Amino acid sequence: MYNLLSGLPIIEASSFVASPTAGLYLAQFGAEVIRVDQIGGGPDFRRWPVTAENDSLYWENLNRAKKSVALDLGRPEGRELLQELVRATGQFITNFPVGGFLSHDTLATGRADLITVRVMGWADGSPALDYTVNNSVGYPMLTGAGPDPVNHVLPAWDLLTGAYAAFALLAAIQRRSVSGEGGEVRIPLSDVAIGTVANLGGIAEMLYSGENRPRVGNAVYGLFGRDFVTRDGKRTMIVVVTPRQWANLIAALNLGDAIASIETARGVSFAKDDGLRFDHRDALYPLFETAIAARDHADLAAAFDAGGIVHSPYRTMLDAVQDPALVANNPIFGAAENPSGFAYPAAGAFSTIPQVDREPPRAAPRNGQHTEEVLSSRLSLSSGQIARLIDAGIAGVA
């Protein structure tokens, strides 16, 4: 946690991954992010993974450092309270539909400088999920060896969209500070996905070649990079991106003469050309497979580390979370009380700012934990007014 955004209040009405991620990143930098949900929790409140008591470990980690207000959004009074909170605060993140009671035009009535950041599925307002957007832009047909598509597990477009939404909110605030103007920023997952394809050269590549890229399994397209198995059965990924790494890899495996023979036979030089190493992988891979299969992983790892060669063994996520360098000794993690009652390392801000002291991660709220506080501080409601809302079931408390 850092306090770089201290004093910035944000209302968040969202669910699932992308929109809550935007609020999470802003909260981790000190913004006062107030998440408003249905009393009892929104559609993602029990999303897996869950504990034996059905507490969502997913939810409590995507909502760390936020405050929680619970309202009955199925009733006009609850919806009006959310609208009033948005207007009173001036910054709003949501993945609710463009129209309806949370449309920007409706919310901006009486608050012309309101900034709304809206995460969407498709630009036309139709729904989409990370998994369907990923299919739409073609990555599952590039993943694996084929012929069947392979869906990756990481919701990459959700996470990129969340990060982009946080950035977009701060950019819109900067614009408002200069011009005084608010406005709505719409961020469709589909545009983040296809825009990223374009930024990585994918659109240009497809139009230039007129055909799909070949599927290369665990090889890295355009580089010398692939998984190999050591003598003691450890599968490891090796990737070369610089001439120095290539030279050191050849030296570590004592393959200099064999590589030179291939270069002579094919009239090429692999010393400085990533593409040539990839193009001639049919000749190179067997050499490396044999050399690596003759060495134990610990021996190879020491040699690779000494040569600055990028490598990593494959391991399970359970293995990863038990790695002290990644978790136990990593300063981004700390202790926090969790609504689930389960104690485990909690993530704070991913970045490190050497000039600023890092604060420990904060807990996720319980549903409605801050309802009374927020209705009082943001809407200036009296204790009696808040009590009547709670008694009527319009507002909920933890």
N, C-alpha and C positions, 0 to 999 in steps of 0.2 A: 504493500500500500504506500502511495505517495499522496501528498496534498496539493499537487499542482493545480487541480481544478476546484479547490476549496471555495465554497460560496456559489457554485453553479448548481442550481436545482433543476432536476429533470423528472418529468413524469413519464413512466413507461407503462404501456398497456400492451402486453405481448405474450407469446407462448412459443414453445419449442426451442429452436437453437439460434437462428440468425438474429432476431430482434433482441432477445435476452442477452446475447453475447455483446451487442453494442452497449447495452446498459452496464454490463459487467465490467467491460474495459474502462468505461468512463468512471464507474464507481471506484475501481482500483487506483485511479489517479485522483481521487478525492472528491468527485462530484457527488452531490446528494441525489441519488437516484431513488425515486419513490415508485415502486412497482404497485400498480392497482390491479387487483384480481377479483374474480367472483368470490363471494363468501364460500369458504370450503375449498377453494383452489380452482384454478383454471384447467383447461384440457391437458396440460402437461404436468400437473401437480403430482401425479403418481407414475410418471413415465419411468420405465426401466433404465438402469438397474435400480432395484429397490431392496430394502432390508426385509428381514422376516416380518417386521411390523408394517410393511408396505410404505415406508418412508423412501422417497425418491432421492437417491444419491446424485442423480443427474440434476434434479431441480435445485438441491441445496448448494451445488457447486456453481451452477450457472447464475445464481442469484446472490452470491456472497456480497457483503458490504452494501446491500440495498435495504431500503425500508419497505414495509408492506402495509398497504391499505386494502381492506376487504370491503367491497360493496356488492349489493345485489344489482347487477347490471341488467337483469331481466325486468327491472321495474323502472319507470320513468324517473323516480326520485334518485335512484342510484346512478343512472346515466347522467342526470343533470349535475350531480356532485362531481363525477369524473370530468365533465366538461368544465365546471368551475375551477377544478384543480389545475387543469391544463391552462386555462386562461390566466389564472393567478400566478402560475409559474413561468410560462413563456417559452418552455422548451419541452418537446413531446416526441417520444420514440414509440412506434407502434407497428404491428403487422396486421391490424384490423383492416377491413376493406376500405377502398377509396371513398365510397359513398357511406351513407348512414350517419348515425349520431356523432361519429368521430371523423367526419370529413373535415378537411382543412378549412374549407370555406365556412362551415358551420362554427368551428372552433375559433376562427379568426374574427368572428363577429364580436366586437368589443375589445379585441386584442390584435390590432393590425400588424404588430411586429412579432407575432407568434411564429416560431420555427417548428415545423413538423417534419420529422424524418420517418418515411413510411417504407418498410420492407415489404416487398410484394413477391408473388410467384412469377407471373408473366406481366409484361408491360401493359397488356390490355386489361389487367385485373383478374384474369382467370387464375385458379390456384395451381401451385406446383410445389414440389418438394425437392430437396437436394438430389434425391435418388432418381427422380424423373427428369430433372434438368440435366443431370450428368449424362443420362442416356441420350437426351436430345442433342447434345453437342458432340457426341461421338466417342468419348473416352473409353467406355466399356468395350468398344470394338477395337481399341488399340491395346487394351490391357490383357496380359497373359499371352499364351501361345496360340489360342484359337482352336477351333473355329467359333466356339460359343463365346458370347460376351461375358465379361467378368466385372461385377459390381464391386468397387472398393468399399471398405468399411467406414473410412473417415468421411464425415459430411463436409467436404472441403468447401463447397459453394456456400453453405450456411455460414461457415466460419469466416470466409473471405467477405461475405456480404455483411456480417456483423461488424467486422473491423472497418469496412468501408463506410458503414452507416455511422460509426462513431466519428470517423474522420470527417464525414460530410456534415455532421452536426456542428463540429467545431469550425469548419469552413464557413458554414452559414452564419454562425455567431460572429465570426470575424467580419463578414459582409455587413451584417446588421450594425456592428459597432461603427462602421464607416458611413453607411447610408441610412441607417435607421429602419431599413426594410426587413420584414420577415419573409416567410414563404414556405412552401412545401418542397421537400426533396424526396423523390420517389426512387427507390433502389430495387429493381426486380432481380431476383436470383438469376433469371435467364440472361439478363444483360451482363451481370457480373461474370457469368460463365462464358458466354460467347465473346465478351470483351477480353477476357483473360486468354481465350484461345487466340484471339487476334494479337494480343500483346506478346505472346510467345511465338508468333510467326505462323500459327496454324492456318489461318485463312489464306495468307499469302502462299503458303506451301501448297495447300490443296489446289488453289487456282493456278499456280505456276506449273505444278506437275500434272494436274488433271486426274489424279488418282489418289487412292488412300495410301497412307503410310503402311509398310509391312509390319506385321506384329512380330515382336522379337522376344517375347517372354520376359525373363528377368534381365535381359541385356538393356543397357542404357542407349537410347537412340543417338547416333552420331558421336559416341565416345567409346573408349575402351572401358567398359564397365559391365560386370556380370557376377553372378554367384558361382563360387567354386567350393569343393568339398576337400577338407584336409584329411591326412592319414588317420587321425583319430575321430573322424566323422563329423567335424564341425563345419557347418555350411556358413560361408562368409562372403560378404559383398565387397568387391574391390572396384574402385572407380579412379581413373586417371584423368586429370584435367590440365596438367602442365607438362612441358618437356622434362623438367627435373624429376617429377614423379615417375614418368615413363622410364627414364634412364635408371632411376633407383630401383624400380620394380624389376627391371631386367637383371640388374646386378644382384638383387636379393635372391632371385631364383636361378641365377647363373645361366641365363638364357641368351647371352649376347651373341654367341656364334650361331645358334639356331635362328634367331631373329634376323641376323645379317644374311643368312642363306635365303630366307624368304624374300627379303628386300632385293637381293640380287636376282633371284629367279623371276620376280614380278616387276622389277624395274621401278621400285618405289622406295621411299624413305619414311619410316614411321616416327622419326625423332621429334618432329614438330607439327604433325598433322593429325588432329583427332579423327577427321573424316576417313582418312586412309586406314587407320587402325580399325575403324568400324567396318569399312568396306571389305577388308581382308580378314574379318573375324573367322572365316571358315578355316584359314590356315593358322591363325594365332591361338584361338581358343584351345585346340587340342594340346599345344605345347604347354600352355599354362595349366590346363587340367592335370596333365601328367606331373608337372613340377610341383604343383600344390598338393596333389595327392600323395606325394612322397615325404611331406613334412607335417609335423604336428602343429596344431593351431597356435599354441603358446610360443613356439619357436618362430613361426611366421609373423605373429603379431609383434614380437620384439623387433624383428628385422624391418617390418613395415613402419613401425613407429619411428625407428631410427632414421628411416629414409623419407619421412614426411608423406608416406603413402596413405591415402584415405581408404579405410577399410572398417568393417564392423561385422561381427558374427550375427547371424539371425538368432533371435531369442523371443520368448513369449513376453506378453505384457506383464505377467506375474514376475518374470525375471527382471524386467525393467524397473518395476516399482521397488524392487529390493536392491537396486544398485545405489550405493551411497552417493556416488557422484551425481546421479540424476535426481535423487530425491532427498535422502537423509541429510546430506551435507550441502544441499543446494539452497542458497539463501532466498530463493523465491518462495520456498515453503515455510510454513510455520504452524503453530497450533491455534485452533479456534474451536469454540463450542459449537456443536452442530445440532440443528433441530432433531435429527435422527437419533442423537445420543451416542453415535458411533464416533470414536476418536481416531483420526488419521491425519496425515499431513495435508494441509490446505494450501492451495496455490494463491499467491498474491500477484502483483504486477510482474509480467515477464521481463520487462526491461530493468536494468540496473543503472542508477544515477549515482555515480561515485561521490558527487558533491552534496547529496541529500541523504539523510538517514532514512532507511527503509522501515516502515511500520509493519507490524505483523498482519497477516490476513485477518479479515473480519468474518464473522459468521453470517450465514443466510438468515433472513427473518422467518418467523412463524407467520402463517397466513393471518393478516390483520393485526400483527404485533404493534404497528405504529399508527393505526387508524385514528385513535383519539389525538395523538400528538400532531399528526399532519392536518387533520380537520381544524384543530385549534390554531396552529401556527400559520397555515396557508390560507384558510378561509375565515379565520377569526370567529369561529363558532364557539359559543359558550359551552360550558360543561353540561348545562341543562339541555341545550339543543342537541349536543352529541349523544347524550343519554337517551333522548327521545328517538333519535335515528337508530340507535342500537336496539332499543326496546321494540321498535317497529320492524326490525329485521332488515333495514335498509343498509346499515353499516354493521360490520362484524369486527370482533376483537379476538385476539389470541387467548 
